[in-house]
Amino acid sequence: MSLDPDIAALLEMVQAGTESGARIPFPQLTAEQARADFDASSPLLDVDPPALAYERHLALPMRDGAMIEARLYAKQEPGRRNPAPVILYMHGGGFVVGSPDSHQPLCRGLAEDSGAAVLSVGYRLAPEHKFPTAFEDAVDALAWIGRDGPAAGLDAGRVAVGGDSAGGTLAAALAIEAKANRILPQPVLQVLAYPGLSSRQTSDSYEQYGSGYLLERSTVEWFFRQYLRDDSDRDDWRFAPLAAEDLSGLSPALIVLAECDPLVDEGREYAAKLRAAGVPVDLQVYPGMIHEFLRMGNVVADALQARVAIGQALASAFRAAGERPRPGMERQGI
């Protein structure tokens, strides 16, 4: 399958900007410069829906005493009498760039399309915060939903985890952690959009799409140099969920991939490994798309179509969870 024509035109513009010096690749920037560049370019690519009726800035406590930024999006204010299902969303950006700002359009769209609340978390970034800080922040955000979510009008019994790119990595690892740590809210769905999942980047898709398709191999290597403490971290499932030995009993997964993405092979491999472990998987591969396409609503229609499909999958998962008896309900005659 060839590239979508609009995606091909975007890649030509990116290449021209690089050759002219107007665009500087991330490996030639500091982390702070890369973050500013990423946030500045995001509004040019995506369509930002109107502000929702309920948008709230939060500060979530982490295990080391730090507070991280979070934003709660919902079509209407959640309440204790009618708590809202919620998706805990981790943004992409290679663990180095990205923010709730860069992913606001996506999170607003998911809240609109799913009818659920979306909690977008600003987990701490590398190189200031090395592995496994981002993962631990995600775990602590999920714990916050279980502990304090009901007071914020969130239904801790109807939680999904999701993310794109590095955020998808975190969501996959969070689903594994939740199975082992039953104190955490148990996700009803994990939404993994073109996640990084492998310890080593040696797949055929890396060879085919690792240069000239927006996500460059050199950029991935730069991200990982910022994030990992040493090479042994690569084999930790919290960084590379494919390294996990046992994936049985995990939440059902919606895996959204782009055909022309260096990460597509490891996404397919993870889907196969989940299925082999008995985990229900909905694998959707968008032809002609590239990494980050979900945030390209100004470029290609598939971005918004995929967003709607994710919203529908979330709504379905939350609806099914709401129809199941809660623990203790039969005992109480409810």
N, C-alpha and C positions, 0 to 999 in steps of 0.2 A: 504494500500500500504506500502511495506517495504522500508527501506532506500536504496538509490542507493548504490551499493557495494563500489564504490570509496569514497563516502561520509562516509559510515560506517568505512572504513579503516582510513580515516582522523580522525574521532571521537575517534577511538581506540588509535591513536598516541597522540591526545590531552590528553586523559585520562592517558595514560602512562607517558606523560611529567608532568602532574599535580602530579601524585602519586610519581614520582621520585624527584620532586622539581625543575626540569628543567624549568617548566612553572609555573609562579606564577599568580593566578587569579587576575583580576583587583581590587576587593575589598580589597586586601592586599597590593596594591600599592598606591603611591601618583598619582595625576592626571598627573604630568609631567612624571613619570615613565611609566604610562599606555600609554601615547601618544607615547613615544619612542618605547615601545614594539609593539604597534599597527602598527606604521609606518615601523618598522623593519621586521615584519612578512608579511606585505602586498606583497612585491615582490616574496615571496616564494609561494604564493597562485595563483597569477594572471599572465596572459600573457600580457606583455606590448608591444603593437604594435610599429612599428617604429615611430619616430617623424614625425609629419605631416609637410606639407610644410609651414604652418603658425602657430606658437605658440608664444604667446606674454604674458608677465607678466604685470599686471596692478595693480594699487592701487585705490580703490573706496572710495569716501568720504561718511561717515556716518553722521547721523543727529546730533551726539554729537561732531563732529569735528574729530573723529578718522578716520583712513584710514585702510581698510582691504585689504588683498591680494586677487587677482583674476587671473585666467589664461584663456586666450582665445585660443581655438583650432579650426582650420579650415583646410580643404584640400587645400584651396588656399586663398590668402589674400583677405578679403572682401574689397569692394570699394563702394564709394558713388553712382556710376553709376549703379552698380549691387549689392545692399546690400544683405547680407546673412540673412536668417532666423536664429534664435538663440534659444538654450535651456539654460535657467538659471538653473544650477545644484548645488544642495546642498548635500554635502557628508554625509555619515552616521557616527556613532560613539557615539551615546547616548548623544549628546550635550557636551561631555567631551573630546573625542579622535577623530582622523581622521583629514584629511587635504587635500588640493589639491595634495600633494605628494602621499598620500595613494590611492587616487582615479584617479590618472593620467591615468593608463591603461584603466579604464572604460570610462573616458571622451574622450580619444583619440579614443577608439572604437566606441563610440556613434557618434562622429564627422565623422568618416570614414563611418559608416553604414547609417547614416541619410543624409549625404551630407550637413548638416547644421553646423553652428558654435556652439560651446559649451563654455559657460562662467561658469567656476567652481569657486565658491566663498569660501574663507576661513573665514566664519563667526566666530565671537568670541566665545570662549568656556568657559564652567563652570569648576571649581567653581569661577574663576576670574570674569566671566561675567554671572550673574544669568539670569533666565527668566525675561523678554521676550527679552533679548538682541539678541539672535540668530534669533528670528523671525523678530525683527526690522531691523537687518542687511540684512536679505533676502528681506524685503520690500524695503529697500534703494537701494539694488542692482538692483531690478526690476525697480525702479524709474530711476536709472542711465541709464538703457537701453533705457527708453523712452526719457530721456533728452539728453544724450551724446552718445547713441549708434549709431545714424546715422553718426556722425563724425568719428566713428570707423568702419564704413561700415556695421553696423547691421541694419536690418529691424525691426523697433519697431512695425510694424503691423503684424509681423509673429514671435511671441514669444511663447515658451512653458516653463513650469516650471516642474522640476523633481528632484528626489532625492531617495536615498535608506535609509531604516531604519529611524533614526532621521531626515535625509535629506528628506525622504518621508513625514514625519510629517510636516516639514517646507513647503514643496511644496503644500501639501493639505491645510494648513492654508493660504498660500499665494494666492491660488486660491480663497478662501473665501474672503480674504481682497481685492483682485482685483475687485471682483464683487461690493463691497461696495464703493471702491475708484476708480471711473472711470477715474481719472487722470492717474492712472497706466496703462501701456500696458496690454491689455486684453489677457490672454493666449489662444491659440488655442487648447492646450492639456495640461493636467496635468498627469505626469508619476510618479506613486507612487509604488516604489519597497519595498515590505514587511515593510510598514510604521507602526509606533506606532500611535494609533488613539484614545485609550480609556483612560478615567480618572482613572480607576481602573483596575488592572490586575487580573481579576477574571474569565476569560473564561475557557472553557473546554480545549482549546489548551494549555493554561498556565499550567494546571494540568498535561496534557499528555506529553508536550515537554519542560517543564520548568527546566528540569535537564537532562544533558547528551546529549544535542543536540546543543552544542556550545554556544548559547545564554542562559545563566543561569539566573534564577529568581533573584538570589543574585546579579548578575551583573547589571540587570535592576534597582533593588532597589538602588544600589550604584550610578548608573548614575543619578537617579532622586534626590537623596540626594544632589548631587553636583549642580544640575541645578535649582531646584525649591526653591523659597524663603520660602514658607511654604505650608502646605497641601492644602490651598484654591486655589493655582495655578493649581492644578490638574483639576479643573472644568472649567478652562478657555479654550475656543475653540482654542486659539492660541497654546496651548500645546496638547489638546485632541480634534481634529476636530469632533469627534463623539458627542461632547457636543454642537456643533453649532445647533441652533434651526431651521434655514432655509438654506437648501442646494440647493434650486431651482435656476436656472439660472447660475449655475457654468459651467466652461469649461468641455468639454468631458474628461473622465478619462480612462487611461490605468493603471490597477492595477495588478502588478506582485507579486505573492505570492509563498512561499515555503510550501509544504504540511506539513513538519515536523518542524514547527516553532511555538514557543509560540504565535507569533503575527498573525497567519493565521486567527483565528476566528474574530478578530476585523477588519481585512482587508475584509473578506467576509461581515461582518456586514455593513461596510462603503459602500461597493459596492451596497448592497441592499438598504441602505438609500439614496444613490445618485439616484439610479434607481427610487425609490419611489417618489423622487422629480423631476423626469423628465430629469435627466442628463444622457446622453449616457455613458455607461460604457463597456469597454472591460476587463473582468476579466480573468486572466490567472494564473492558479495554477499549479506549476511544481511538479509532483509527485516524491517522494523520496528525495526532496531537503530540505536544512536547511537554516536558516537565513544566510545572507551574501553570498549566493551561486553565485550571479552575479560577485563577485570578486574572483572566484575560477576557472579561466580558465585553470590553471595548474593541476586541480584536476578532473574536470568533464566537459564533452562536453556541457551539458545543459547551462552552464554559457555563453559560446560564442553564442549558439543558441538563448538564451533569449536576449542577447545583440543585435543580428541581428534583432530579432522581434521588439524590442523597436525602433531601428533605422528605420525600415520600417514604423512603426506606425507614427513616427515623420515626416518622409518624406511625407507620405500621408496627414497628417494634414497640413503641410506647403504648400503642393501643392494645396490642397483645398482652403486654405486661400488666396493663390496667385491668384486664379481664381475668387474670390469674388470681386465685386466693392468696392473700398475704400470709406469712407465717403467723400461726395462732388464731387465724380467723375462724377456721372450722371449730377449734376448741372453744371459742367464745360464742359460737353460734351466730356469727356475723354473716 
